[in-house]
Amino acid sequence: MSMPRPEYPRPQFVRPEWLCLNGEWEFEIDSGDSGLERGLLERPLTGRIIAPFAPESELSGVGCTDFMNAVWYRRTVTVPESWAHDGHTVLLHFQAVDYDATVWANGVQVGRHRGGFTPFTCDLEGIAEPGRPLTIVVRAQDDTRAFKPVGKQSQRYGNFGCHYTRTTGIWQTVWLEPVPKTRLQRTRITPDLANACFHLEQPIARPRAGLVVHARLLAEGRVVASDEVSADVDLAPRLLLAIPEADRRCWSPDDPFLYDLEIELLDVRDDKARRIDAVQSYAGLRSVSLDGKAVRLNGEIVFQRLVLDQGYYPDGIMTAPSDEALVRDIALSIEAGFNGARLHQKVFEERFLYHADRLGYLLWGEFGDWGCGDGTRREDNQRVSPTYITQWLEALARDYSHPSIVGWCPLNETWQPLTDRITALDDVTHGMYLATKAMDTSRPVLDASGYSHRVVDADIYDSHDYDQNPATFAERHAGLAEDAPFLNTAHDRVISVPYRGQPYFVSEFGGIWWNPNAKPGEDSWGYGERVKSLEEFYERFEGLVNALLDHPDMFGYCYTQLTDVFQEQNGVVGFDRALKFDMARLCAIQRRTAAIEENDRKRDG
């Protein structure tokens, strides 16, 4: 069989040599999480699985949707003989394993990682030998009912409401990479449109004296800027790539231009420049700024016509069946008139962000923590803890340099009322917000999407509103013009700090229920009363969209949602990505000029 998901998994930090480990692995379900005591580390496993698909998925070849407290993987590979470079080591990369992963290589524990959404790496120095076999064993512990960050994975046996089939174990690409022991680490790329340059922070693993970092910026194959700095003192040397006026080109949805970036690590001892390491990357020159109630992209108001994208697939669950499937989701969204997405309740694989960068598709990054609280209420699907901040920081570090990301949203729909006592949710909300602002000063941050806003003077304010009547929907949001926007409440109690004039958008609305192919008795739902005809859908969709496009103080919206997801059947397209509506008609409704855009043009004119 052909290798599944063979494409390079880290497209913004590329080295030429690598080995994809997707494909068949030995596999065994460890229901009692007793496998270590029972010798699963030493013996062959009883089953087989196709990675990187989770065992719950059809594409994995397992298709077990019951709870699995732990699962084990085992595979023996031969390290390529061509990797026998002096001063090198081999890294074993996991793009995502849900949830608590322990990794052994040739019987030696080489890694431990907690968190189901972010990558981690194991250094196999002294273990992986070129030309020799390497046995990798992975144990993934995943008690979904332990109130940890799981996004919308069901805590019951089956799916219900907006809770979906779980993901356990390896669900993104596994790969090997030969690297120098002293090497470049992930570059932080910050665009500076006002000064027409890029700022680079270039951390180095195992730094030593006599190192220089050299960077070149290319536009359509031509070098347009370069810089070189000594790496003797700083752990993360900084470079500046100033772009000549003739070569300046902004990244935007209309023109998603990307510069190529080449970075080298040089050893300049003995007056000789010897290349130690080199990577290829790319960057987009763009700015995101706040102006009263407006959000500007490159100084212009671009109304954010976002769609909620949960990134689920019938056969792969949270893993796209192919790279082409990622591209198709973006293409379907654009075809329907959206210019971006809220990546909802999961940290999407980095290939999706790469395609968004290429295609000029605006993104809001989010963590998988829906319904989290202190665990004392029935509504608390997850219990907040310091690991939320830790895992969110890992996501920010991975995705910082992608130009398509125009905002961050650490939390989603926290419900607890504000009280005169500091709660764990208060601490985690403030911690995740402050961590985001400390990690990234170039993008706006929404403390929590919908319901409980707990950070005073957060960059963005929002609400979720699934009112299905366009007239009352518009009336509910009219107060924004007087700085009295619609606020979510819980049991008629105030759950947010006061609005202070920030840019405001309705970050979830719509969710119009339409599935003409639903079978009698089939579990199917959407928001509000189900429309009775396609024409009724178009009328409701247009009325709700117009209420926000016509609002002079609304900077954007996010419509629920791009695809049906299992029983939640309110998508623009089906779960199988089959078209449900006339996409050209949806596009025409959305793509007219928004009031906030029109008013800005009149002021400039």
N, C-alpha and C positions, 0 to 999 in steps of 0.2 A: 504494500500500500504506500501511497505517497505520504510524505511527512506533513502532518497538520500544522497550520500556522507557522510556516517556515521563514517568514519575513523578519528582518532585523528588529528587535524589540525596543531599542533605545535610539531612535532616529535623530536625536539632537546631540548625541555624543557618541560618535561612530569610530570604531577601529576596524581595520580590514579583516583581521583574523578572529574567528569565533566558531563555535560548534553548537548548533541547535540540538537540544536533547528532548524535544517533543517527539511523541510517538509512543510505542508500547513500553510499558513498565510492568514489573511484577506489582501486585496490589493485594491488600487484604484489609477487610473491615475488622476493627478491634472494638467491638461493642462495649466491652467492659473497661476499656483503656488499661488493660493489663498486659499488653503485648511485650513490654520491656521485660517484665518478670517471666513471661512465657517463652522468651527466646526469639522473638521475631527479628531482633537485630542480627542474629547470627544465621538463621535458616532461610531458605527460599520461601517466598510468599505463595499462597495458594491460587491467587487469581491473576487477572491481567486487566490493564486499563490503558486507554489512549489519552495521554497528556497532550495539551494542557487542559483538557475538559474535566470538570468536576464529576465525581462518581454519580451524582444525582442526574446528570444529563444523558440524553440518548447518545450523543457523540462520543462519550467516554467508553461506550460499550458495556457499562455496568448498569446504569439506570436505576439505582437504589434511591428512593426518596424518603426512606425512613431516617430517623435520627442515627447519627454515627458519632459516637463520642470521640473516636479516634480512628484514623486510617493510616496505613503504612504503604510506602512505595520502595521499590528496590530496582536498581538497574546497574549493569556493568558495561562500561564503555572503554574504548582504547583511546588514550590521549594521543593526538596526532604527533608523529615523529618530527614533523616540521616545526613543532613548537619548542624545540631544543635550543632556545636562545640563552646566552649567558646573562646572568643577573635577572632572570625572569621568574615569575610565579604564575600559577593558574588560579583564576577566580571562578567560582561557581555562583551564578546569579539565579535568583528566583524573583520573577516579576510580581507575583502575589501568591500567597498560600494562606488559606483560611483554616485555622486561626492562629494557633500556637504551634510553631514549627520547630522541630529539632532535627538537625542534619548530621549524619555521620559519613565520613569518606574513608574507605578501607578500614572500617572499624573504629576510627577516631572521631569523637564529636568535634565538629568544626563550626557549628553555628546554632544559634537559638534566636527566634524572632517572634514577637507577639504582635498580631494585627493582621487582618485579612485583606487589606486593600493596598499595601505599599510594598515596594521591593526590598530585598536584602541580599547581602553578598557574603560568601564564605571564602576565605583565603586558604587555598590548598597547598601552601608552601611546605615542601618536605614530604608531601603525600602524593600529589599528582606528578607522575614521571612520564615524560614524552615517550611514546612507543609502548607503554605498559598499561595493563588494565586498571581501571578505577571503578570501584563499587560504591555507589551512592545509595544511602538509605535515608528516607525521610519519614518522620512520624508527625502527623498533623492532628493535634487535639482540638476538638471543636464542639464544646457543649453549648449549643445555640441558646439554651434556656438559662444561661448564666448571666444575663443582663449585660453582656459586653456589646461593643459596637458591631452591629450586624446589618444596618440599613433596613431593608424591608423583608428580610428572611423570616419565614414563618416560625413562630415558637409553638405552634401546634403541629400535629402530624401532617395535616393537609393544608392547602391554601385556603385563605379566607380574607374577605375585605380587600385591603391593599397590602396583604402579606403574601409572599410568594415562595416558591420552591427554594429550599436552602442551597447553599454552595459550601462544600467541604473540601479541604485539602488544596492541591495544586489546581489553579484555575487560570494562570497566565504562564507565559513561556519560561522554560528552564534552559539555561545555556552556560557554556564554558567559554572562557576568554583568557588567552595568554597575555600577560602585561609585565612591564618592567617593575621591579620592586619599588624603585623610586619612579613615580609616575604622576601624570595629571589626574585629578579627580574632577567631578562634575562641575562645569563652568557655570557661574551665575552671570547672566547677560541682562543688563538693564539698558533699555533704549532711553535716550535723552533727546527728544525731538527739538526742544527749545535751543539746544546747543549743537544739534545735528551730529550726534556722536553716539557711540555705544560705550558703556562702562563694563569692563569685565573683571570679575573676581575669580582668580584661578587657584584654588587650593591644590596642594601637592602632598601626596602620600610619601612618607619617609624622606622629608627634605634634608638636604645637606648643602654644604658650601659649594660654590662654583656653578650654580644653576642659573639659567636665563630662560624666561618665557617669551616666545615670539608669537605674535598673532597677525594674521592677514585677513582683511575683509574684501570680498569679491562681489562684484555686481555683473551678472551674466558672463562670468569667466574672467573679468578684468579685475586686477588688484586696485582697489580705490583707497585703501587706508591700511596702515600697519603700525605696530608699536612693539617695543621690546623692553622688558624690565628685568632687573636682577631679582632672583628669588632667594637671595642669601639670608634675608632678614625676616620678611613677612611670611607667615604661614599660608596666606592667600594673597599673593601679589595682585596689584590692580593695574589694568591696562586701559588706555583710552584710544578709541578708534574714531578719529574725526573725519567726517565724510565731506569731500569737496562739494560745493554747491551744485555743480553740474551732475553729480552722481547721487543727489538726494532724492529718495523716493519713499513715500510713506506707505506703510501697510494699512489696508482698510478692506472692508467687504467688497468695495468696488475694484480694488487693485491690491490683492494680497501678495505684494512683492516681498520676496525673501532674499536677503544677502546670504552668501555662503561665507563660512568662517573656518579658517584653518589655524590650528594652535599647535605649537611645537614646544617641547621641553628640551633644552640644550645644555650640555656640559661644556663649559668654556674654560676649564682648567688647562694649564699649559698652553694658553693662547690658541687652543684649537676648539672649534665648535663641533661637538659630536651630538647628533640627535639621539635622545634617550627615548622619547615618546612623542606621538603625534595623534591628534584626533581631528575629525571634521564635524562641523556643526552648522547652524544657520541662525539668523536673527531677523526680526521685523522691526522697523523703525516706526513707532507709534506712541502716542501719549493718551492717557485717560485722566481727565481732570473734572473737578466739580465746580459748578458755577451757579450758586443759588440752588434752585430746584432742578437744574439741568445737569446731565452728565455729558461731557464732550469727548469725542474721539478725534484726536489730531486737531483740536480747537473747534471742531464742528459738532453741532448737535446731530447725532444719529439715533433716531428713536429705536430702542431695542425691542424688536419683535421676536421675543424668545419663545421657545417651546420647551415643555418639560420632557426630558429624555431620561428614561430609567435604565436603558441599556440592557434589556433582557431579550433572550432569543428562545424560541420554542425548543430547539434541539441542543443549544449550548448553555442555557440558563444565563449566567452573567458573562459567559465567554462567547464572543462573536465567532460564528463558524468559520469565517474567513476574513482576510483583510478587506476584501471587496465588500463585505457586509457592512463594515464600518463606513466606507465611502458612500454606500447606498443610503444609509440612514441620513447622512448629511445632505445628500442630493435630494432625497424625498422632502426633507424639511425646507430646503431652499425652494424646491418646486412649489410647495404650498404657500410660500411667501414669507417664511420666517428668515431672519438673518442671524440667528444664534440659538443657543440652548442653555437651560439650566441643567447641568449634569447631576441628576437627582439621586441622592442616597446611595451612591457608590463612588469610589475613585476610579474613573474610567482608565482603561489601559492607555499607555502613552501613544500608541499608534493612532488612536482616535484624535488626540490633541495634534499630532503631526498633520493629519489630514485636514483638521480645522485650520491650522496655520496655512496650509497650502491653498485652501479654498476660500479663505476670508470669512470664516464662520465664528461669530462671537460666542464666548463661553463664560459661564460662571461656575467656578469650581466649588465643590461641596463635599462634606464628609457623610459617612453612613451612620447616622445616629438618631433616626427619626423616633420621636416620642420618648426621648431620654428624660429622666428625672432622678429623684432620690430613691426610687424603688418602693415608695410607701403607698402609691396610688395605683388603682386598677389600670389607668391609662398609661402607666410607665412601662413601655416596652423594653427599655434599657435603663441601666443604672449608671449614672455618671461617676467617673473616677479619673485619677491623673492620666491614665492611659489614653484618654480622649485627646489630651493636649499633645502627648508624645507622638501618637500616630498621625495627628493632623500636621504636626511639624514635619514629619517624614513626607507627607503628601505635598506640602508647600515646597520643600527642598527639591523634590523630583520635578515639579511642574512650574517653578518660578519663571523660567526663561521663555515660556511659550507665549508668543504675541497674541494668540487668539483669546487667552484668558484676560477678561476685562474686569473681573470682580471675584471676590471670595465670599463664601457663605459657610462658616464652620458648622452651624447648627440648623435644624429644621423642626419647626412646630414643637417648641417646648411650651408646656401648658400651665405650669405652676404659678399661682398668684404671687404678687409681690407682698412681702410681709416686713415687719420690723426686725426680723432675724435673718442673718446671712445663712444661706443654705448651700449645700454642695453644688446645686445647679447654678447659683450666683457665682461661686468661685470658678467653676468650669467655664461658664459663659464668658466671664471676664478674662479668664486665663487663655481661652482659645482666641478671643478677640485681640488681646495684647500680644500673644504669640504671633498672630497673623500680621499685625502692624509692625512688630519688631522684625519679622522676617522679610516683609515687603512694604516699602513705603511708596510704591509706584501705582498701587491699585486701591480702589475703594473696598471697604469691608462692611458687610451686613452681619450684625452679630447673630441673628437668628431669623430664618425665613419664616414669616408668619407667626402670629400669636405673641409669645412672650419676649418682648425686647427689654433687656436688662442693662444695657450699656448706655449711659448718658452720652449724648453727642457722638454716637456711632455715625459712620460716614453716610449710611443709607438707611432709610426707614421703609417698611413695606407692610402689606397685609395679604391674607388669602381670603378670597371671596368667591364662593360658588353659587351665589344668587343666579338663577336661571332666567330671571325676568329682566330684559334690557332696560326697561324704564326705571324700575326700582334699583337696579344695579348702578345706573348712572346717577340716580339721586343719592345713593349711599356715598358716592365719591365726590360729590359736588363740593363738600366742605373743605377739600384740600386747598381751594383757592383762598380760603380764610384761615389757613393753617390749622384746620380742624378736620384732619383726614379720618376716614373710616379706620377703626381699630378693632382688632380681634379681641374678644373677651372669652372667659371660661366660666360657665355657670353665672353669667351676668356680672362677673367680677373683673376689675381692671387687672391686667397681667403685664402691663408694659410701662416703662418710664415715659414721660411726656414727649410728644413730637416737638422738635425744635427747628423746623424749617428745612430739614435735609431733603435731598432728592428722594422722591417717593415713587414707588411703582407697585402694582398688584402682581405679586410674584407667583400666584396661582389663581386661575379663574377658568371658567368654561367647564371642561370635563363632560361635554355633552354626550349623553348616552345614545349610541347608535350602533346596533349590530343586526343588520337585516337577516343574517344567516344563523342567528341564535336558534337552537333547537328547543322544543318544549321541555321545561324542567331544567335546562342548562343554567348553571350558576353564571349570571351575567349582571353587571351593574355599571352605573355611571352616576353622575351627580344630577339630582333633581328628577323630574318626571321625564321619562324617555320620550323623545320626539317620535311622532307618528309617521313622518315622511321625510324624504330628502329635502324637500322644499322648506319644511319647518326647521330642519337643521340649519340650512343656509340662512334663514331669517334670524334665528337665534344667534348663530355665530356672528353674523354681521352686526346685529344690534349690540352684542357684548363688546366686540372689537371696536366699534365706532364710539362707544361710551368712553373708551380709554384713548383712542386716537384723537378724539375731539377735545380732550381735556388739556388746557394750555399748560398745566403744571405737572403732567404725568410724563416721566422720561422713558417709560417702557412698560412692557407687560410680559408675562409668561403664561402661555396657554397650556392647559392640561388636556391632552398630552400627545406626543408624537405617535406612539403605537399602542394598541391594546396590549395589556400584559395579563396573561391568563384570564381570570374572571373579570378583571377590570377592563371593560370594553367601551372606552371613551376616547380612543385614539383617532388621530387623523388617518392612519392606515391600520390595517389589521396586525395581529401578532405575527403573522407570516409575511408582513410587509405588503400584502395585497391592497390595492387602492380601494378606498371606500367612497371617495368623493371626487368631484371635478377639481383637480388641483389648480387649474388655471383660474377657476372661479374663487377659490380660497385665496390665491395669490393676489388677485385683483382687489379683493376686499381689504387685504392687509397692507398692500404696498402703496396705497395713496399717502400723500403727505400728511404727517401728524401735525396737530395744532402747535406743539412746542417747536417743531421744525419750521413751520410756516412763520410763526411770530419772530423767530430768530432771524430768518431771512429778511423779513420786513424791516427789522431794526438795522441790519447790515446794509440794506438797500437804501 
